[in-house]
Amino acid sequence: MDSTKGSSSMKQNLIFDADDTLWENNVLFERAVEDFIDHVGHPTLTRVQVRERLEEIERVNVRSHGYGVDSFERSLTECLTVLRADVPLADGDLVALRAMCEPIRANVIELIDGVIDTLHELASRHQLFLLTKGDHAQQAAKIEASGLADLFADLTIVPEKEPAVYTRFISDRQLAPDDTWMIGNSPKSDIRPALQAGLGAVLVPHPMTWSLEHDDVPHTHERFREVSPFAGLTMHF
């Protein structure tokens, strides 16, 4: 889709996702998953089948325990327990799972190409907000480590992104829906619920978007845009 379609010279309210939109995130989880599958070394299941079992457990756990590395480690532990039903987990297994998650807990931020210059340019003519979901302490630590906080008028962390969250977000800040856009990499969390709440939505695709964040992309919606790479946002806004 033409990234310049619907561009406006008027001041807009631009709400940004964080993980895999501003900085790399899921690649760290993917590395841990690959290490986990190696550790499982299942005699009959393929790597794809082990991953599918893990994703089934993650879907349940994010509803009960939210997002973030603690919930993820819980899922790894439960999955290993299921896959080794006849063999109790050893202390060495738990140590190994904890080690797989340590790079995620380190909060070493790798900004996506073009993010700093693009945000600075957009902030010179629009109002920027950050809206991310996940474990509050972990997300707050990543925001601080990113060095980007001062570019946003508002930093908000929520457990989940649903239409009601977007409705409340713009209502609390008295933002006009017609002048407000959600920008992120997740069709499930950033695009569909924002459009349902009356906002515009811009998908900035990421090749490593978490499978649980996949959804159909509403290409025909009049307020949907797709921009790639991130720096292309300056051509739209």
N, C-alpha and C positions, 0 to 999 in steps of 0.2 A: 504494500500500500504506500502511496506517495506520502512521505513523512512531512511534507509541507502543507498538506491538505488541512484546512481548518485553522491555519496559523493565525495569530492575532497580535496586533501591536498594543492592545490594551493589557493592563496589568492583570495577571492571572494568579490563582492560588495553586501551587504545585506541591502535591503531597507525594513524598518518596518512600518507597519500601527501602529496606536496608540490605538484608542478606541476599547475595547474588544479584543485587541491583547496584549497590554502591561498592560492596566489597565481596570477595570470594568467601563462600561458606560451605556449600554442599560438597565441593571437591574434598574438603577435609573429612566429611562423613563418608564419602565414597571410598576414600583410601582406607578408612577404618573398616568399612564393609568388606573390602577385598581382603584385608588382613584377617578379618573374622572368618571368612569362607576358607581361607588357607588353614586357619587354626582348627576349624571343624573337621576338615579333611574327610567328609562323609563318604562312606564306601559305595553308596548306591545313588545318591542324589547328585544331580549336576549342579554347577555353580548357579545357574539360573534358578533351579528349584530351591536351593538354599536361600537365595535372595528373596524369592517369592514367599517362603515361610517367614522370613524376617519381616517383610513388608506387611504381612497379615498381622503380625504381633504389634508392629509399630502403629498400625491404624487403630488398634484397640487402646494402646497406651497413650497416644496423643490425646484421646478423648478423656482419659482418666488422670493423666499426669502431665499433660501439656507438652510443649516442645522443649528443645534444648538437649544438651549433652547428658544430663542426668537421666532423662526419660529414654534417650537413645541407649545408654549403657544398660538400663533396666531391660530394654528390648533384646539387646545382645545376650544378656544373661538368661532371660526366659527362653529365647530361641535355642541357645546351646543346651539348656535343660531339656527342652522338647526333643531336640535331635539326638540327644544322648540319653534317651529315656531309661535305659538299663544300666547306665553308669553315672553315679553321683558326681557332681562337679567337684574338682579338687581345688585346693587353694591356688595352685598354679594357674588354673583356668581363670579364676577371678583376677589374679594379678595381671594375666595377659590381656583380659578385657579392659581392665583399667588403663593399661599402657596404650592400648589402641585409641583410647579416648583422650589421652593427655594432650596431643597436638591441638585438639579442638578446645580444650580448657585453657590452653596457653593464651588465647585471644591475641594472637599475632595477626594483625590486619593487613591484608593485601588488597589495596584499592583496585577496582577495575579501571582499565585504561580510559583516560579522558574524564574521569569523574571530577577531579579537583577543578580543572579549568572550566569544565562545563557548568558545575554548580556555581562557581564564582561569576560566570557570565550571566547565568539565569538569575542569580540573586540581585544583579544590578538593575533588573527591570521587572522582576516578579517577586512574590512572597513565597518562600519555601518552608515546607513543613516536613517532618519525618514521622512516619507511622509504621512501626514494626511490631511483629508478634513474637511471642516466645517467653522463656523464663526471664523475669524482670531483671534480676541481678546480672545474668549472663549478657543480656542485650545491652544493659546500661554500661557494662564494662567494655563491650565492643564499640559502642558509640563513643565513649571517652577515648579509647585507644585509637579510633579512626582519625581524630583531629578535625572532624567535620562539624562538630556540634554548633559552633558559632555561626554557621551559615544558615541555620534554620531558626525560624521564629518560634517554633514549638517542637518539642521532642516527646513522642508518646509511644508507650509500650503497652500492648494489649495481649490477652491470652489467645485471642482468635480474631480474625477479620471476617466479619459478617456484615450484611447490609445495614443492620441496626447500628453497628459500630461506626460506619461511615456517616450515617444519618446524624448520630449524636455528635460526631467529631465536627461536622460543619455547622451544626446548630449551636454548639457550645462556643464556637469562634465566630459566629455570625458570618459565615462564608456563603456566597451565592453559588448554588450548584452549577449554574451555567458558566461560571468563571473558575471552576475548580476541577482539577484533574488529579487522578491517582496514577502514579508511574511506578511500574514494577515488572518483575519477571514471571510472576505466578498468575496464570489464568484463573486458578481457583480462588486465590486470596486477594489479588490486587485488581483483577479485571472484572470478573463477573459480579462480585458483590458491590463494587463501586458503581458500575453501570446501573445495577438494580436500585441503588440509593439515589440515582439521578445525577451522578457526577460523570465527567468524561474519564476515559481510562486509556493509558498508553502502555502497551506491552513492549518492554525492552528484553527480547529473548536472551536466555542464557543456555548454553549447551549442556550444563550440568544441573538444570533445575530438577529438584527432588521429584521423584515419580508421584508422590502423594499430593503434589501441587499441580499436576497436570489436569487439564480440562479442555473442552472444546473452546476454540477461540471465536468470538462473535464478530467475524469479519464484516458482516453487513450492518452492524449497529452504527448509527450515524455519529455517535460520539466515541467510537473506538478508533484508535490509531496504533500502528506498529512502527517502531523506530529502532534502527540498528545501524551503527553502534550507538553507544550511550551519547557520544558527542553530537549525534544527529538531533538531539533535543533542541539545540540552539537554532536549528533551522525551522523547527515547528513553533517554538515559543519565542 
